[in-house]
Amino acid sequence: MANIIGPEGEIILDSEIRERLGVGPGWTAVQQLVDDHVELRFIAPAETGSFKERAKAKDWAERTARIKANAKDIPAPGGTE
């Protein structure tokens, strides 16, 4: 699955990936540079609660804390290193 990057850096997730992960409009995509590739993690909008319904409250809190901890090391788009 290869896609062309748009003029402002946007990419389109293939429908198979979106459906399999259950992600959609309004979700937050957290990106992290790992060696020579990018890893994406998705966070459901708070109002849907879809992740919370599938995970115990403690597990949800732990996942969120890990994602936030990883996200703080990601430079802002257009930023300098």
Secondary structure, DSSP 8 states (H G I E B T S, - for coil): ------TTS-----HHHHHHHT--TT-EEEEEEETTEEEEEEE--TTT-HHHHHS-HHHHHHHHHHHHHHHTTS--TT---
